[in-house]
């Protein structure tokens, strides 16, 4: 018996739940880059001939600095994720994932869906995981690694985050770190901090 399958019906794009400006998207990507670039040397030390994570960060940075979103981010993000899967160690895996997630953050969607929080915070969570796995004194400064990343967040980044539902804690360490960052950033004061102003001036 021949069974004819009905052709798949293309999904209609969801209507955005709120607006996201280019500057707001760039603030999200700039935060992801600021986190991920701290641990890129971990990957490069173990895989000096693999440029995929560095290319992902370069694509993300080009957008964060005013360039247009393009195929560069869409291609570089999964390429860095493939590099992560081929990495020789857990720290190299998380460093490459952070770079890939930084490039992917440029395509954050304006949908009231908690899963979108991963686009905002997962690069930072993978970065923190590298800090946790590295022996003290190598890639980790003294103090709380979560607080170190939180200090990179600008008021605009936090404002964007608050438009999304809170994300539940995941089943793995990175998922739990995303949840912790989400909670702690939402509790930050809405008033701009001096450190944010200095960071903006340096970029």
ZISUL-V451350 format. One record per residue. N is the residue number from 1. RES is the residue in three letters. PHI is phi in whole degrees, -180 to 180 (NA if undefined). BURIAL is b if it has 24 or more other ideal C-beta (glycine too) atoms within 12 Angstrom, else e. Layout:
n:N res:RES phi:PHI burial:BURIAL
n:N res:RES phi:PHI burial:BURIAL
This chain:
n:1 res:UNK phi:NA burial:e
n:2 res:UNK phi:-91 burial:e
n:3 res:UNK phi:-107 burial:e
n:4 res:UNK phi:-88 burial:e
n:5 res:UNK phi:-86 burial:e
n:6 res:UNK phi:-71 burial:e
n:7 res:UNK phi:-61 burial:e
n:8 res:UNK phi:-63 burial:e
n:9 res:UNK phi:-85 burial:e
n:10 res:UNK phi:-64 burial:e
n:11 res:UNK phi:-72 burial:e
n:12 res:UNK phi:-82 burial:e
n:13 res:UNK phi:-63 burial:e
n:14 res:UNK phi:-70 burial:e
n:15 res:UNK phi:-73 burial:e
n:16 res:UNK phi:-57 burial:e
n:17 res:UNK phi:-88 burial:e
n:18 res:UNK phi:-163 burial:e
n:19 res:UNK phi:-91 burial:e
n:20 res:UNK phi:-131 burial:b
n:21 res:UNK phi:-81 burial:e
n:22 res:UNK phi:-61 burial:e
n:23 res:UNK phi:-65 burial:e
n:24 res:UNK phi:-69 burial:b
n:25 res:UNK phi:-63 burial:b
n:26 res:UNK phi:-66 burial:b
n:27 res:UNK phi:-64 burial:b
n:28 res:UNK phi:-65 burial:b
n:29 res:UNK phi:-68 burial:b
n:30 res:UNK phi:-61 burial:b
n:31 res:UNK phi:-63 burial:b
n:32 res:UNK phi:-63 burial:b
n:33 res:UNK phi:-66 burial:b
n:34 res:UNK phi:-59 burial:b
n:35 res:UNK phi:-76 burial:b
n:36 res:UNK phi:-65 burial:b
n:37 res:UNK phi:-66 burial:b
n:38 res:UNK phi:-69 burial:b
n:39 res:UNK phi:-112 burial:b
n:40 res:UNK phi:-56 burial:b
n:41 res:UNK phi:-58 burial:b
n:42 res:UNK phi:-63 burial:b
n:43 res:UNK phi:-67 burial:b
n:44 res:UNK phi:-63 burial:b
n:45 res:UNK phi:-66 burial:e
n:46 res:UNK phi:-93 burial:b
n:47 res:UNK phi:-135 burial:b
n:48 res:UNK phi:-64 burial:e
n:49 res:UNK phi:-98 burial:e
n:50 res:UNK phi:-106 burial:b
n:51 res:UNK phi:-94 burial:e
n:52 res:UNK phi:-62 burial:b
n:53 res:UNK phi:-65 burial:b
n:54 res:UNK phi:-67 burial:b
n:55 res:UNK phi:-68 burial:b
n:56 res:UNK phi:-65 burial:b
n:57 res:UNK phi:-66 burial:b
n:58 res:UNK phi:-64 burial:b
n:59 res:UNK phi:-65 burial:b
n:60 res:UNK phi:-64 burial:b
n:61 res:UNK phi:-66 burial:b
n:62 res:UNK phi:-61 burial:b
n:63 res:UNK phi:-70 burial:b
n:64 res:UNK phi:-60 burial:b
n:65 res:UNK phi:-90 burial:e
n:66 res:UNK phi:119 burial:e
n:67 res:UNK phi:-72 burial:e
n:68 res:UNK phi:-85 burial:e
n:69 res:UNK phi:-65 burial:b
n:70 res:UNK phi:-152 burial:e
n:71 res:UNK phi:-62 burial:e
n:72 res:UNK phi:-57 burial:b
n:73 res:UNK phi:-69 burial:b
n:74 res:UNK phi:-65 burial:e
n:75 res:UNK phi:-84 burial:e
n:76 res:UNK phi:-70 burial:b
n:77 res:UNK phi:-62 burial:b
n:78 res:UNK phi:-66 burial:b
n:79 res:UNK phi:-65 burial:b
n:80 res:UNK phi:-67 burial:b
n:81 res:UNK phi:-66 burial:b
n:82 res:UNK phi:-66 burial:e
n:83 res:UNK phi:-61 burial:b
n:84 res:UNK phi:-61 burial:b
n:85 res:UNK phi:-66 burial:e
n:86 res:UNK phi:-95 burial:e
n:87 res:UNK phi:-68 burial:b
n:88 res:UNK phi:-84 burial:e
n:89 res:UNK phi:-152 burial:e
n:90 res:UNK phi:-60 burial:b
n:91 res:UNK phi:-67 burial:b
n:92 res:UNK phi:-66 burial:b
n:93 res:UNK phi:-58 burial:b
n:94 res:UNK phi:-68 burial:b
n:95 res:UNK phi:-65 burial:b
n:96 res:UNK phi:-70 burial:b
n:97 res:UNK phi:-62 burial:b
n:98 res:UNK phi:-60 burial:b
n:99 res:UNK phi:-65 burial:b
n:100 res:UNK phi:-63 burial:b
n:101 res:UNK phi:-68 burial:b
n:102 res:UNK phi:-63 burial:b
n:103 res:UNK phi:-66 burial:b
n:104 res:UNK phi:-68 burial:b
n:105 res:UNK phi:-63 burial:b
n:106 res:UNK phi:-64 burial:b
n:107 res:UNK phi:-109 burial:b
n:108 res:UNK phi:-59 burial:b
n:109 res:UNK phi:-100 burial:b
n:110 res:UNK phi:-83 burial:e
n:111 res:UNK phi:-120 burial:e
n:112 res:UNK phi:-76 burial:e
n:113 res:UNK phi:-132 burial:e
n:114 res:UNK phi:-60 burial:e
n:115 res:UNK phi:-63 burial:e
n:116 res:UNK phi:-66 burial:b
n:117 res:UNK phi:-60 burial:b
n:118 res:UNK phi:-61 burial:b
n:119 res:UNK phi:-63 burial:b
n:120 res:UNK phi:-83 burial:b
n:121 res:UNK phi:-119 burial:b
n:122 res:UNK phi:-71 burial:b
n:123 res:UNK phi:-60 burial:b
n:124 res:UNK phi:-66 burial:b
n:125 res:UNK phi:-65 burial:b
n:126 res:UNK phi:-64 burial:b
n:127 res:UNK phi:-62 burial:b
n:128 res:UNK phi:-61 burial:b
n:129 res:UNK phi:-63 burial:b
n:130 res:UNK phi:-62 burial:b
n:131 res:UNK phi:-57 burial:b
n:132 res:UNK phi:-69 burial:b
n:133 res:UNK phi:-85 burial:b
n:134 res:UNK phi:-75 burial:b
n:135 res:UNK phi:-59 burial:e
n:136 res:UNK phi:-55 burial:e
n:137 res:UNK phi:98 burial:e
n:138 res:UNK phi:-90 burial:e
n:139 res:UNK phi:-107 burial:b
n:140 res:UNK phi:-119 burial:b
n:141 res:UNK phi:-77 burial:e
n:142 res:UNK phi:-66 burial:e
n:143 res:UNK phi:106 burial:e
n:144 res:UNK phi:-75 burial:e
n:145 res:UNK phi:-66 burial:b
n:146 res:UNK phi:-66 burial:b
n:147 res:UNK phi:-65 burial:e
n:148 res:UNK phi:-60 burial:b
n:149 res:UNK phi:-77 burial:b
n:150 res:UNK phi:-58 burial:b
n:151 res:UNK phi:-66 burial:b
n:152 res:UNK phi:-82 burial:b
n:153 res:UNK phi:-75 burial:b
n:154 res:UNK phi:-91 burial:b
n:155 res:UNK phi:-56 burial:b
n:156 res:UNK phi:-66 burial:b
n:157 res:UNK phi:-59 burial:b
n:158 res:UNK phi:-66 burial:b
n:159 res:UNK phi:-62 burial:b
n:160 res:UNK phi:-63 burial:b
n:161 res:UNK phi:-56 burial:b
n:162 res:UNK phi:-69 burial:b
n:163 res:UNK phi:-78 burial:b
n:164 res:UNK phi:-102 burial:b
n:165 res:UNK phi:-63 burial:e
n:166 res:UNK phi:-65 burial:b
n:167 res:UNK phi:-96 burial:b
n:168 res:UNK phi:-75 burial:e
n:169 res:UNK phi:-67 burial:e
n:170 res:UNK phi:-78 burial:e
n:171 res:UNK phi:-90 burial:e
n:172 res:UNK phi:-117 burial:e
n:173 res:UNK phi:-64 burial:e
n:174 res:UNK phi:-63 burial:b
n:175 res:UNK phi:-61 burial:b
n:176 res:UNK phi:-70 burial:e
n:177 res:UNK phi:-68 burial:b
n:178 res:UNK phi:-59 burial:b
n:179 res:UNK phi:-62 burial:b
n:180 res:UNK phi:-65 burial:b
n:181 res:UNK phi:-61 burial:b
n:182 res:UNK phi:-57 burial:b
n:183 res:UNK phi:-63 burial:e
n:184 res:UNK phi:-72 burial:b
n:185 res:UNK phi:-70 burial:b
n:186 res:UNK phi:-64 burial:b
n:187 res:UNK phi:-86 burial:e
n:188 res:UNK phi:-67 burial:b
n:189 res:UNK phi:-62 burial:e
n:190 res:UNK phi:-75 burial:e
n:191 res:UNK phi:-75 burial:e
n:192 res:UNK phi:-61 burial:e
n:193 res:UNK phi:-100 burial:e
n:194 res:UNK phi:-60 burial:e
n:195 res:UNK phi:-63 burial:e
n:196 res:UNK phi:-66 burial:b
n:197 res:UNK phi:-63 burial:e
n:198 res:UNK phi:-68 burial:e
n:199 res:UNK phi:-63 burial:e
n:200 res:UNK phi:-65 burial:e
n:201 res:UNK phi:-68 burial:e
n:202 res:UNK phi:-79 burial:e
n:203 res:UNK phi:-87 burial:e
